[in-house]
Amino acid sequence: MLPGGVWEVDLIQRAINRLPGDKMRRLPLEKHKVFESRDVEEIRDRVGKIFCPHRIDAVGRAPELDARMHCRRLRNVAMTYVSYGWDVRVTPGELHSFFAVLAPTAGRGTFQCGYEQAQADSRNICVVTPTEPLSMRLSGDCGNLVIRIERSAVEARLAQMIDGALREPIRFKLGMDVTAGFARSWYGALTTAVSDLDSSDSMLTHPLWLEQFEETLITGLLLAQPHNYSSMLNGEDRPLPSRLLGIAVDLIEGHPDWTHTTASLARQAGVSVRALQKAFREQLDSSPSEYLRGVRLQRVHDELCAAQHDTTTVGEVAAKWGLAHHGRFAAVYRERFGESPKQTLAR
């Protein structure tokens, strides 16, 4: 008897590969066929136009390729199915502009991405990082579901999730076991969508649902598959380097009159809001907003000390440095400097 997660993935694969009633085999995205060909040059050219330039080498003597490709392009995601009908080595190198999920629905493949290598079949798939060179060896019976996800969309979504700029490119772990955990749930949703795309009344034809689906797919991938930002998503922020904290502090000290927020300071420093708040608390015993208010108060005090009381008002100076002149301001000012703003100006 198969374990629960394996059993569920097995059912998913049956749903992809068979028509209702199991009367005949059905390939993913059959209604979206791009080509069928036995010519290696045509195969390389047609596949390369959807993905990237690459090299194909058939393994063995007198190869007889029998390739096909199906593709349905959405917005930031392209769902494709590729098979070559012969043992092949495929070498794309770095993908540069997109991530790729490689999921054999039949047969098997060996994938090398950077220094990682993984075996893939219907229960173990691969997530390819675009900044690492890719090569693959596919069995003759391998039918590969390939999901292209634009790199810009993945990076933008991750930046939203960590509430800060990315300090380095995203690097996913290559192998993904889709029989357990978040990966099982995510892969189930993916394959259901692939199957649904062959229906004329698929909700993915509606722009609003398409936008929601792509965001959900990307979010799920970032949560289901380990990568170099996973600890941040799990609330395990690494200590913030002093130089990055210094960027935020320099912005406040150099331009306290600007409309700073914790989020804007975090973006400038290239860190998450949570990481910046933690660094301010641990290293400066303050929050970013408290630190900014303190710098502004000091600038108001310095200017009031140097101003002529008959040509300057407290309200003008306070407004100049981004502080509203009201009772709360006066109380905070007195607490810090031991006198009211008016007394400082008069003195």
N, C-alpha and C positions, 0 to 999 in steps of 0.2 A: 504494500500500500504506500502511495506517495505521501510525503509530508504535506501539511496543509498549504504552505506557500507554493511548493512545486506543483501541486495539484491545480491550484488556481491559475498559475502561469500556463500550465498545459491546456487548460480550458480556453485561455485567451488565444493561444496559438491555433487551436482547432477552429476557433471562431474566425481567425484571420484567413486560414488556409482552405476553408471549406464553405461551399454554398449551403443554404438551408436544406436540411435533410441529409447532408453528407453524401450527396449523390455524385459529386465530382469535385475535384480540387479547384480551389480558387486562389489566385494570387492577390496580394495586397495592391490596392489602387488600380485594379484592372481597367477601370473605366477611364483612366488617365494615362494611357500608353503613349510614350514619346517615340520609341522606335523598337524594332527588332532587327538584328544584323549579325552577319557572320564575318564581316570585314573589320579587321582590327583597327585600321585607320579611321573608319567611320565611327566605330565604337568609342575610340579614344576622343575623337572630336566632339561627339554628341554628349558624352558624359562630362567632358571637360567644360562645356559651355554652361552646365548647370552647377558644377562644383569648381574645379580649377584645373589648369594644365597638369598632366600626370603621365607616368609611364606604365604601360601594360606589357607584361612578359608572360606568354603561355608556357606552362611547364610540360615537358615531355616532347616526344617526336610527333610530327604531323598533327599539330593541334587543330581541332575543329571547334572553334568558338561558336556559340549559339546564344548571343547576348540579347537581353531586353532591358528596357528601362521604363518605369512608370513614374510620373511626377505630378504633384499638385502643389503649386506655389500658393501660400497664403500671403502674409505681409512680411513678417520678420522670420517666418518659419517656412521651410519647404519640406514636404513629405515625399520621399522617393523610395522606389524599390528597384534594386539592380541585381541582375544575375548574369554570369558569363558563360555558363554551360560547359566550363572546362577549368581545370586547375590553373590558377593565374597568380602572378605576383603583381601588385598594383602599388606604385610609389608616387604619391602626390607631393611629398615633402611637407613644408609648412602650409597650413590652410590660410593663414593670415587673417582673413576677414570674417570667418565663421567658425563656430563650434560644430562638431558632428557627433551624433549618436549613431553607432553602428550596431545593429541588432539582427543577427541571422534568424530568419524564420524557418530555415531548413539548412542542413549542412553545418559547416563550421568554418572558423577563420582564426588566424593567428595575427595579432595586431601589435606593432611596435610603434610607440609614440615617445620620442625622446629616449630616456633610459628605461622606460617601463615596457614590459611585454605582457600580453594577456591573451588567453584562449577564449574564444567567444562561440556561443551556440544559442539555442533558444532560451536558456536559463541564465546565461552570463553574457552581458553585452559590454560595449565599450563606449566611453565618452572621451572624445579627442580634443585636446587643447590646441588652439590654432597657432601658438607660438613655438610648438615643438614639432620636429619633422615626423611624418607619418609614413609607414609602409605596412603592407598587409599581404598575407598569403591566404587565398580563398580556395576551398575545395570545389570540385566541379559541380557538386549538387547544392552549392551555397546560394541561397536567395537572401539578399541583404536588405533589410529595411534601414534606410539611411535618412536621418533627420538633420537637415541643415538649419542651424539657428544663428542668426546674424550676431556677430561679436558685439557690435554697438548696442544692440538691444539687451544682451546679457549684462554687459558692463553698466548700462544705465539702470537696470533693475537692481543690481547688487548695490550700486551707490545709494539708491533709495532705501534699500533694506538696512544698510549700515549707517545711513544718514551722514554720509561723508564721501569724499573723493577716494578713488582707488589709488593706493600707493605703488602697486605693481600689477602686472597682468594676472588674470585669473588662471590658475593651473589646477585642473581636475585630476583626481586619481583616475587611472585608465579603466580598470575593471569595475563592473557594477553587477552584483548578484541581484537579479530581479525576482528572487523567490521569497524575499523576506524584507521586513522593515519598511521604511519610507519608499525605498526603491520599488518594491512590489506594487505599492499603491500608485506611485507615479507612472510606472510602466503600464499598469492596467488602464489608467486614464488615457495614456498615449495611444495604445493599441485600439482602444475603443474609438478614439477619434479617427484613426487611420481607417478602420472599418466603416465608420459613418460617412467618410468622404466619398464612398462609392454610391451613396444614396442621393437622389436628386433633391430630396427635401431636407438635407443636412442643415442644422442650425449654423454651421460654420460658413454658410453663404451669407449670413447676416453680419454686416460690419460691426455692430455693437457686440455680438457674441464672439466674433472672431478676435476682436481686441481683448476681450476678457479671457478667452481661451489661451491666447499666446502669452499673456502675462502670467496666467496660472501655470502654464507649462514651464516657463522659464523660472518662476519662483519655486516650483516643485523640484526642478532639477538642482537648483542651488541649495535646497534643503536636503534632498535625498542623496546626493553624491558628494563625498568629501572633497574639499579643495582648500586652497591656502587662506581663505577668508572664513572657513567654517567656524573657527573658534570665536570670531567676532559675532557671527550670527547666533551662536549659542551662549553669548554673554560672557565669554572668556577672553576679554580684551587683554592684549599684551601691554606691559608698561609703555607709556608714551615717551619717546625719546625727547630729551630736553630741547633739542633744536626745533622740533615740531611745536612744542609748547611755546618756544621763543617766538615763533612766527605770529601766534595769536597775541602774545604779550606786546610784541613790537607794534602790531597794528593798533592796539589799544593805546599804548603810550604815544605813538606817533600821530595818531588821528583820533583822539577821544571825542571830537565833535561829529564824527561820522555815525551813521545809524547802524551800529553793530548789533548783531544778535548772536546767540551761541551757535546757531546753525550756520550763519555766514562766516564766523570765525573758524568753525570746524572745516568748512569747505576750503577756505584759504590755506589752512594748515594741512589739508588732505587727510583728515582723520574723521572718525565718527563723533557725533555730538556726545555720546556717552563716554567715549575715551577722553575727550577734551574736558568734560566736567570732572571726571575722575582725576585727571592730571592736575587741574587747578586746585582741587580739594586736597590732594595728597602733597603737592609741592608748594602751593601758595596759601593753603588753608583758606580758600575762598572759592566762590563760584565765578564764572566769567562775568556775569552781570554785576556781582558785588565788586569785582576788581575794577570793572569799567566805571562804576559809580564812584569808587574811591579816587580814581585818576581824575574824573571830571570835577569832583569836589575840590581836589588840590589845585586844579587850574583856576577854578572860580576864586578860591582863596588867594592865590598868587596875584590874580588880576585885580581883585578888590584892594589888596594891599598897595598896589602901585597906582591905582586910579585916583582921579580928582573927584571928591565927593559931590561937588557942585555941578559936574558935567556928566556924571555916570550914575546909573541906577543898578540896584541889585538884580532886578528883573532882566535887564539887558544882558548883563554878564552871565547870569544863570542860563538864559535862553541860548546864548552863543555857544555854551558848552553842553547843550543837550539836556539841561535840567530845568524842570518846571519850577517857577518861583511860587511856592505855596507853603502852608504851615508845616507840612511834613519835611520839606526841603530845609526849612529853617531849623527844625528840631535836629535833623541829622547833622547839619552843619555845626550847630552848637555842641552836639555830642562829640564831634571830632576835633573842633578847634577851640572849644571853651568859651566862645562868644557868638553873638548873632552875626549874620552877614552885614547888617547895617552898622554894627559896632566896628567891624573890620574896615568897612569903607570909610567911616568917620575918622577912625584912628589913622 
